[in-house]
Amino acid sequence: MKKVLFYIPLLLVLVSVGCKKIDKLLTFYIEDSQNIKVSGSFPFGQLVPLTPLTVPTKSEEKFSNEGTRADLVKNVSLNRLTLTVTDPSSENFDFQRRIEIYISTDNNDQILLASLPQVPQGVKTITLDPSTAVLDKYIKAKSYTLTTKAEIGKPISSDITLRCDTRFKVTADPL
């Protein structure tokens, strides 16, 4: 009886380690960077959309490089989304109160991708809170559209360029 009790925890550890190794074989990341421009004439004090940005996915190539195909993808989620002020170099996020970024393949399927309800002041880079949405159809598409809604807290005198870095976690079956 003592031998059985000794082997049960050992068996659980081995199964857990084995599952984690299998999960790593089936999980990879798709990263992308895009620039978002905030116009110097952007209204402040209200949540307003910026110009939508179309992003080509190149997912078929990435799936092939990872040894899978689009039809074998099981789950795609947003792992990380960061925004960095790139121009002008002296600017930071003091001009912004809150931000929401939506993803769509057409105007009918827009969902929240990530948001930050209170943007910290005095920083050049922010990390948004990812939504829990399943994003398979967006990453499998030839392109998707990012729509940013921002609330500006104070008037800005010139255009501001933000770099949007996304990282999607993809789980798929191998070929």
MIDOSE-1310 file (N, C-alpha, C; in nm, 2 decimals, decimal comma, always signed):
residues 175
mkkv	+0,08/-0,12/+0,00/+0,00/+0,00/+0,00/+0,09/+0,13/+0,00; +0,20/+0,12/+0,08/+0,29/+0,24/+0,08/+0,35/+0,26/-0,05; +0,38/+0,16/-0,13/+0,44/+0,17/-0,26/+0,34/+0,24/-0,35; +0,22/+0,21/-0,35/+0,12/+0,27/-0,43/+0,10/+0,42/-0,40
lfyi	+0,10/+0,45/-0,27/+0,09/+0,59/-0,23/+0,22/+0,67/-0,28; +0,33/+0,61/-0,28/+0,45/+0,67/-0,33/+0,45/+0,70/-0,48; +0,40/+0,60/-0,56/+0,40/+0,61/-0,70/+0,29/+0,71/-0,76; +0,18/+0,73/-0,69/+0,08/+0,82/-0,74/+0,13/+0,96/-0,76
plll	+0,19/+1,03/-0,66/+0,25/+1,16/-0,68/+0,35/+1,16/-0,80; +0,43/+1,06/-0,80/+0,54/+1,05/-0,91/+0,47/+1,04/-1,04; +0,37/+0,96/-1,06/+0,29/+0,95/-1,18/+0,23/+1,09/-1,22; +0,17/+1,16/-1,13/+0,11/+1,29/-1,15/+0,21/+1,39/-1,20
vlvs	+0,33/+1,39/-1,15/+0,44/+1,48/-1,19/+0,48/+1,45/-1,33; +0,50/+1,32/-1,36/+0,54/+1,28/-1,50/+0,43/+1,32/-1,60; +0,30/+1,30/-1,57/+0,20/+1,33/-1,66/+0,20/+1,48/-1,69; +0,21/+1,56/-1,58/+0,21/+1,71/-1,59/+0,33/+1,76/-1,68
vgck	+0,45/+1,71/-1,65/+0,56/+1,75/-1,73/+0,54/+1,71/-1,88; +0,49/+1,59/-1,90/+0,47/+1,54/-2,04/+0,37/+1,63/-2,11; +0,26/+1,67/-2,05/+0,16/+1,76/-2,11/+0,22/+1,89/-2,14; +0,30/+1,94/-2,06/+0,37/+2,08/-2,08/+0,46/+2,07/-2,20
kidk	+0,53/+1,96/-2,22/+0,62/+1,94/-2,33/+0,54/+1,93/-2,46; +0,43/+1,86/-2,46/+0,34/+1,84/-2,58/+0,28/+1,98/-2,61; +0,24/+2,06/-2,51/+0,18/+2,19/-2,53/+0,28/+2,28/-2,60; +0,41/+2,27/-2,56/+0,51/+2,36/-2,62/+0,53/+2,32/-2,77
lltf	+0,51/+2,19/-2,80/+0,53/+2,15/-2,94/+0,42/+2,21/-3,03; +0,30/+2,24/-2,97/+0,19/+2,28/-3,05/+0,16/+2,43/-3,03; +0,24/+2,50/-2,96/+0,21/+2,64/-2,94/+0,33/+2,73/-2,99; +0,29/+2,83/-3,06/+0,39/+2,93/-3,11/+0,32/+3,07/-3,11
yied	+0,40/+3,17/-3,15/+0,36/+3,31/-3,14/+0,37/+3,37/-3,28; +0,27/+3,46/-3,31/+0,28/+3,55/-3,42/+0,29/+3,69/-3,38; +0,40/+3,76/-3,41/+0,42/+3,90/-3,37/+0,41/+3,99/-3,49; +0,37/+4,11/-3,46/+0,36/+4,21/-3,57/+0,37/+4,35/-3,51
sqni	+0,41/+4,44/-3,59/+0,42/+4,59/-3,55/+0,36/+4,67/-3,66; +0,28/+4,77/-3,61/+0,22/+4,87/-3,70/+0,23/+5,01/-3,64; +0,22/+5,11/-3,72/+0,22/+5,25/-3,67/+0,08/+5,30/-3,67; +0,05/+5,37/-3,56/-0,08/+5,44/-3,55/-0,06/+5,59/-3,53
kvsg	-0,13/+5,67/-3,61/-0,11/+5,81/-3,60/-0,23/+5,88/-3,53; -0,19/+5,96/-3,43/-0,29/+6,04/-3,36/-0,28/+6,18/-3,41; -0,38/+6,24/-3,47/-0,38/+6,37/-3,53/-0,37/+6,48/-3,42; -0,30/+6,58/-3,45/-0,29/+6,70/-3,36/-0,42/+6,77/-3,35
sfpf	-0,52/+6,74/-3,44/-0,65/+6,80/-3,42/-0,75/+6,71/-3,36; -0,70/+6,60/-3,30/-0,79/+6,50/-3,24/-0,87/+6,57/-3,12; -1,00/+6,55/-3,12/-1,08/+6,61/-3,01/-1,05/+6,54/-2,87; -1,06/+6,62/-2,77/-1,03/+6,56/-2,64/-1,15/+6,56/-2,55
gqlv	-1,14/+6,47/-2,45/-1,25/+6,45/-2,35/-1,36/+6,35/-2,39; -1,34/+6,28/-2,51/-1,44/+6,18/-2,54/-1,37/+6,07/-2,61; -1,43/+5,95/-2,61/-1,37/+5,83/-2,67/-1,41/+5,83/-2,82; -1,31/+5,85/-2,90/-1,33/+5,87/-3,05/-1,24/+5,77/-3,12
pltp	-1,29/+5,71/-3,23/-1,21/+5,62/-3,31/-1,10/+5,70/-3,40; -0,98/+5,64/-3,41/-0,88/+5,68/-3,50/-0,91/+5,61/-3,64; -0,83/+5,65/-3,74/-0,84/+5,59/-3,87/-0,81/+5,44/-3,86; -0,90/+5,35/-3,91/-0,87/+5,21/-3,90/-0,74/+5,17/-3,98
ltvp	-0,68/+5,06/-3,93/-0,55/+5,02/-3,99/-0,56/+4,88/-4,03; -0,54/+4,85/-4,17/-0,55/+4,72/-4,22/-0,41/+4,65/-4,21; -0,41/+4,53/-4,15/-0,29/+4,46/-4,12/-0,29/+4,32/-4,20; -0,20/+4,30/-4,30/-0,19/+4,17/-4,36/-0,13/+4,07/-4,26
tkse	-0,19/+3,95/-4,26/-0,15/+3,85/-4,16/-0,03/+3,77/-4,19; -0,01/+3,73/-4,32/+0,09/+3,64/-4,36/+0,09/+3,51/-4,28; -0,03/+3,47/-4,23/-0,04/+3,36/-4,14/-0,01/+3,23/-4,21; -0,05/+3,21/-4,33/-0,02/+3,08/-4,40/+0,12/+3,05/-4,40
ekfs	+0,21/+3,15/-4,43/+0,35/+3,13/-4,42/+0,40/+3,10/-4,28; +0,35/+3,17/-4,18/+0,39/+3,14/-4,04/+0,34/+3,00/-4,00; +0,22/+2,96/-4,04/+0,17/+2,83/-4,01/+0,26/+2,72/-4,07; +0,30/+2,74/-4,20/+0,38/+2,65/-4,27/+0,52/+2,64/-4,20
negt	+0,57/+2,75/-4,16/+0,70/+2,75/-4,09/+0,70/+2,68/-3,96; +0,58/+2,67/-3,89/+0,56/+2,61/-3,77/+0,52/+2,46/-3,78; +0,50/+2,42/-3,90/+0,46/+2,28/-3,93/+0,31/+2,25/-3,91; +0,23/+2,35/-3,94/+0,09/+2,33/-3,93/+0,02/+2,40/-4,04
radl	-0,12/+2,40/-4,04/-0,20/+2,47/-4,14/-0,31/+2,54/-4,07; -0,38/+2,63/-4,14/-0,49/+2,71/-4,08/-0,60/+2,62/-4,03; -0,63/+2,51/-4,10/-0,74/+2,42/-4,06/-0,70/+2,34/-3,93; -0,58/+2,34/-3,89/-0,53/+2,27/-3,77/-0,52/+2,36/-3,65
vknv	-0,54/+2,49/-3,67/-0,53/+2,58/-3,56/-0,65/+2,56/-3,47; -0,62/+2,55/-3,34/-0,73/+2,52/-3,24/-0,77/+2,64/-3,16; -0,67/+2,73/-3,13/-0,70/+2,85/-3,05/-0,60/+2,96/-3,08; -0,65/+3,08/-3,09/-0,56/+3,20/-3,10/-0,61/+3,30/-3,00
slnr	-0,51/+3,35/-2,92/-0,55/+3,46/-2,83/-0,44/+3,56/-2,83; -0,48/+3,68/-2,78/-0,38/+3,79/-2,77/-0,29/+3,77/-2,65; -0,16/+3,76/-2,67/-0,07/+3,74/-2,56/-0,02/+3,87/-2,50; +0,00/+3,97/-2,59/+0,05/+4,10/-2,55/+0,03/+4,20/-2,65
ltlt	-0,01/+4,32/-2,61/-0,02/+4,44/-2,70/+0,04/+4,56/-2,63; +0,15/+4,61/-2,69/+0,21/+4,73/-2,63/+0,21/+4,85/-2,73; +0,20/+4,97/-2,68/+0,20/+5,09/-2,76/+0,32/+5,17/-2,71; +0,40/+5,22/-2,80/+0,51/+5,30/-2,77/+0,51/+5,43/-2,85
vtdp	+0,53/+5,54/-2,79/+0,53/+5,67/-2,86/+0,67/+5,68/-2,93; +0,66/+5,69/-3,06/+0,79/+5,70/-3,14/+0,82/+5,84/-3,20; +0,71/+5,92/-3,22/+0,74/+6,05/-3,28/+0,63/+6,15/-3,23; +0,66/+6,26/-3,18/+0,80/+6,31/-3,16/+0,86/+6,24/-3,04
ssen	+0,99/+6,24/-3,04/+1,07/+6,16/-2,94/+1,06/+6,22/-2,80; +1,02/+6,34/-2,79/+1,00/+6,41/-2,66/+0,87/+6,38/-2,59; +0,77/+6,32/-2,67/+0,64/+6,30/-2,62/+0,63/+6,17/-2,54; +0,53/+6,17/-2,45/+0,49/+6,05/-2,38/+0,34/+6,04/-2,37
fdfq	+0,29/+5,95/-2,29/+0,14/+5,92/-2,29/+0,06/+6,02/-2,20; +0,12/+6,13/-2,16/+0,05/+6,23/-2,08/-0,08/+6,28/-2,15; -0,08/+6,28/-2,28/-0,20/+6,33/-2,35/-0,32/+6,24/-2,35; -0,30/+6,11/-2,31/-0,41/+6,02/-2,33/-0,46/+5,97/-2,19
rrie	-0,60/+5,95/-2,19/-0,67/+5,91/-2,07/-0,69/+5,76/-2,07; -0,75/+5,71/-2,18/-0,78/+5,57/-2,20/-0,78/+5,53/-2,34; -0,77/+5,40/-2,37/-0,76/+5,35/-2,50/-0,82/+5,21/-2,52; -0,88/+5,19/-2,63/-0,94/+5,06/-2,66/-0,90/+5,02/-2,81
iyis	-0,86/+4,90/-2,83/-0,82/+4,86/-2,97/-0,91/+4,74/-3,00; -0,98/+4,75/-3,12/-1,07/+4,65/-3,17/-1,01/+4,58/-3,29; -1,05/+4,46/-3,31/-1,01/+4,38/-3,43/-1,13/+4,34/-3,51; -1,12/+4,34/-3,64/-1,23/+4,29/-3,73/-1,17/+4,24/-3,86
tdnn	-1,25/+4,16/-3,93/-1,21/+4,13/-4,07/-1,30/+4,20/-4,17; -1,42/+4,25/-4,11/-1,51/+4,34/-4,19/-1,58/+4,42/-4,08; -1,66/+4,51/-4,11/-1,73/+4,59/-4,01/-1,83/+4,52/-3,93; -1,87/+4,40/-3,96/-1,97/+4,33/-3,89/-1,92/+4,24/-3,78
dqil	-1,79/+4,22/-3,77/-1,74/+4,12/-3,67/-1,64/+4,19/-3,58; -1,65/+4,31/-3,55/-1,55/+4,39/-3,47/-1,57/+4,35/-3,32; -1,46/+4,31/-3,26/-1,46/+4,27/-3,11/-1,34/+4,34/-3,05; -1,35/+4,36/-2,92/-1,24/+4,42/-2,84/-1,12/+4,33/-2,84
lasl	-1,01/+4,38/-2,87/-0,88/+4,31/-2,87/-0,80/+4,34/-2,74; -0,79/+4,47/-2,70/-0,72/+4,50/-2,58/-0,76/+4,64/-2,54; -0,75/+4,68/-2,41/-0,78/+4,81/-2,36/-0,70/+4,85/-2,24; -0,70/+4,97/-2,21/-0,64/+5,02/-2,09/-0,73/+5,14/-2,04
pqvp	-0,81/+5,11/-1,94/-0,90/+5,21/-1,89/-0,84/+5,34/-1,83; -0,72/+5,33/-1,78/-0,65/+5,44/-1,72/-0,51/+5,44/-1,77; -0,47/+5,53/-1,86/-0,33/+5,53/-1,91/-0,24/+5,60/-1,81; -0,13/+5,53/-1,77/-0,04/+5,60/-1,68/+0,03/+5,72/-1,74
qgvk	+0,06/+5,81/-1,66/+0,13/+5,94/-1,70/+0,28/+5,93/-1,70; +0,35/+6,00/-1,78/+0,49/+6,01/-1,78/+0,57/+5,89/-1,84; +0,50/+5,80/-1,91/+0,56/+5,69/-1,97/+0,56/+5,69/-2,12; +0,65/+5,63/-2,19/+0,66/+5,63/-2,34/+0,60/+5,50/-2,39
titl	+0,59/+5,39/-2,31/+0,54/+5,26/-2,35/+0,43/+5,22/-2,25; +0,32/+5,17/-2,30/+0,21/+5,11/-2,22/+0,18/+4,97/-2,27; +0,14/+4,88/-2,18/+0,09/+4,75/-2,22/-0,06/+4,75/-2,19; -0,14/+4,71/-2,29/-0,28/+4,71/-2,27/-0,32/+4,57/-2,21
dpst	-0,44/+4,57/-2,16/-0,50/+4,45/-2,10/-0,57/+4,37/-2,22; -0,52/+4,25/-2,25/-0,58/+4,17/-2,36/-0,72/+4,12/-2,32; -0,80/+4,12/-2,42/-0,94/+4,06/-2,40/-0,92/+3,91/-2,40; -1,02/+3,84/-2,36/-1,02/+3,69/-2,36/-1,08/+3,63/-2,49
avld	-1,10/+3,71/-2,59/-1,16/+3,67/-2,71/-1,08/+3,57/-2,78; -1,15/+3,47/-2,85/-1,09/+3,38/-2,94/-1,07/+3,44/-3,07; -0,95/+3,44/-3,12/-0,91/+3,52/-3,24/-0,88/+3,44/-3,36; -0,92/+3,31/-3,36/-0,88/+3,23/-3,47/-0,91/+3,28/-3,61
kyik	-1,04/+3,33/-3,63/-1,08/+3,37/-3,76/-1,01/+3,50/-3,81; -0,96/+3,58/-3,72/-0,89/+3,70/-3,75/-0,75/+3,67/-3,80; -0,68/+3,58/-3,73/-0,54/+3,55/-3,77/-0,54/+3,46/-3,89; -0,64/+3,38/-3,91/-0,65/+3,29/-4,03/-0,68/+3,37/-4,16
aksy	-0,74/+3,49/-4,14/-0,78/+3,57/-4,26/-0,66/+3,63/-4,33; -0,67/+3,67/-4,45/-0,56/+3,73/-4,52/-0,52/+3,86/-4,46; -0,61/+3,93/-4,40/-0,58/+4,06/-4,33/-0,69/+4,08/-4,22; -0,66/+4,17/-4,13/-0,76/+4,21/-4,03/-0,74/+4,36/-4,01
tltt	-0,84/+4,42/-3,95/-0,84/+4,57/-3,93/-0,83/+4,60/-3,78; -0,74/+4,69/-3,74/-0,73/+4,74/-3,61/-0,80/+4,87/-3,60; -0,89/+4,89/-3,51/-0,96/+5,02/-3,49/-0,93/+5,06/-3,35; -0,87/+5,18/-3,34/-0,83/+5,23/-3,21/-0,93/+5,34/-3,17
kaei	-0,98/+5,33/-3,05/-1,06/+5,43/-2,99/-0,98/+5,49/-2,87; -0,97/+5,62/-2,87/-0,88/+5,69/-2,77/-0,96/+5,80/-2,71; -0,93/+5,82/-2,58/-0,98/+5,94/-2,52/-0,86/+6,03/-2,48; -0,85/+6,14/-2,54/-0,74/+6,24/-2,52/-0,77/+6,33/-2,40
gkpi	-0,68/+6,34/-2,31/-0,70/+6,42/-2,19/-0,67/+6,56/-2,20; -0,59/+6,60/-2,30/-0,55/+6,74/-2,32/-0,52/+6,76/-2,47; -0,54/+6,88/-2,52/-0,51/+6,91/-2,66/-0,36/+6,88/-2,69; -0,34/+6,82/-2,81/-0,21/+6,80/-2,86/-0,18/+6,89/-2,98
ssdi	-0,06/+6,94/-2,99/-0,03/+7,04/-3,08/+0,02/+6,99/-3,22; +0,07/+6,86/-3,22/+0,12/+6,81/-3,35/+0,08/+6,66/-3,35; +0,09/+6,60/-3,47/+0,06/+6,46/-3,48/+0,16/+6,37/-3,39; +0,11/+6,26/-3,34/+0,19/+6,17/-3,26/+0,18/+6,04/-3,32
tlrc	+0,29/+5,97/-3,34/+0,30/+5,84/-3,40/+0,33/+5,74/-3,28; +0,24/+5,63/-3,28/+0,26/+5,52/-3,18/+0,29/+5,40/-3,26; +0,38/+5,32/-3,20/+0,41/+5,18/-3,26/+0,32/+5,08/-3,18; +0,25/+5,00/-3,25/+0,16/+4,90/-3,19/+0,23/+4,76/-3,21
dtrf	+0,28/+4,70/-3,11/+0,34/+4,57/-3,11/+0,24/+4,46/-3,06; +0,20/+4,37/-3,14/+0,11/+4,26/-3,10/+0,18/+4,13/-3,10; +0,14/+4,04/-3,01/+0,19/+3,91/-3,00/+0,07/+3,81/-2,97; +0,04/+3,73/-3,07/-0,07/+3,63/-3,06/-0,02/+3,50/-3,03
kvta	-0,08/+3,43/-2,94/-0,05/+3,29/-2,90/-0,13/+3,20/-2,98; -0,07/+3,11/-3,06/-0,14/+3,01/-3,14/-0,12/+2,87/-3,10; -0,23/+2,80/-3,08/-0,22/+2,65/-3,05/-0,28/+2,58/-3,17; -0,20/+2,48/-3,22/-0,24/+2,41/-3,34/-0,19/+2,27/-3,33
dpl	-0,26/+2,18/-3,41/-0,21/+2,04/-3,42/-0,10/+2,05/-3,53; +0,00/+1,96/-3,51/+0,11/+1,95/-3,62/+0,06/+1,88/-3,74; +0,13/+1,90/-3,85/+0,09/+1,83/-3,97/+0,11/+1,68/-3,95
